Amino acid sequence: MTIDSAKGLRDQALQLAFEKEVARQRLRSALSLAKDIGIAVLILAGIGTFLSVGSSGLNLFALH
């Protein structure tokens, strides 16, 4: 193995390690965003359920 081919392999290994780290960061960011969106959806669903039950309760009071 020549010095140039060893340097080439080293450069490829460094490039792959860099790309792996970038991919890991993107995945971590995507998972964090998905978690935040999931929490927001649950909060909105809870508010919607509360308002729906609340308006149903008001309708029941109005019937009496």
C-alpha positions as CSV (number, residue, x, y, z in Angstrom):
1,M,0.0,0.0,0.0
2,T,1.4,3.3,-1.0
3,I,1.3,6.5,1.1
4,D,-1.2,8.1,-1.3
5,S,-3.6,5.2,-1.1
6,A,-3.3,5.1,2.7
7,K,-4.1,8.9,2.8
8,G,-7.0,8.3,0.4
9,L,-8.4,5.6,2.7
10,R,-7.9,7.8,5.7
11,D,-9.7,10.7,4.0
12,Q,-12.6,8.4,3.1
13,A,-12.9,7.1,6.7
14,L,-12.9,10.7,8.0
15,Q,-15.6,11.7,5.4
16,L,-17.8,8.7,6.4
17,A,-17.4,9.5,10.1
18,F,-18.4,13.1,9.4
19,E,-21.4,12.1,7.3
20,K,-22.5,9.6,10.0
21,E,-22.4,12.4,12.7
22,V,-24.4,14.7,10.4
23,A,-27.0,12.0,9.9
24,R,-27.1,11.3,13.7
25,Q,-27.7,15.0,14.4
26,R,-30.4,15.2,11.7
27,L,-32.1,12.2,13.2
28,R,-31.9,13.6,16.7
29,S,-33.4,16.9,15.5
30,A,-36.2,15.1,13.7
31,L,-37.1,13.0,16.7
32,S,-37.1,16.1,18.9
33,L,-39.4,17.9,16.5
34,A,-41.7,14.9,16.3
35,K,-41.9,14.8,20.1
36,D,-42.7,18.5,20.3
37,I,-45.4,18.2,17.6
38,G,-46.8,15.1,19.4
39,I,-47.0,17.0,22.7
40,A,-48.7,20.0,20.9
41,V,-51.3,17.6,19.3
42,L,-52.1,16.0,22.7
43,I,-52.5,19.5,24.3
44,L,-54.8,20.6,21.5
45,A,-56.8,17.4,21.6
46,G,-57.2,17.8,25.4
47,I,-58.4,21.4,24.9
48,G,-60.8,20.3,22.2
49,T,-62.2,17.6,24.4
50,F,-62.6,20.0,27.3
51,L,-64.4,22.5,25.1
52,S,-66.6,19.8,23.6
53,V,-67.6,18.4,26.9
54,G,-68.0,21.9,28.3
55,S,-70.3,23.0,25.5
56,S,-72.3,19.7,25.9
57,G,-72.7,20.4,29.5
58,L,-73.9,23.9,28.8
59,N,-76.4,22.5,26.3
60,L,-77.8,20.2,28.9
61,F,-78.3,23.1,31.3
62,A,-80.0,25.0,28.6
63,L,-82.5,22.1,28.0
64,H,-83.7,22.2,31.6
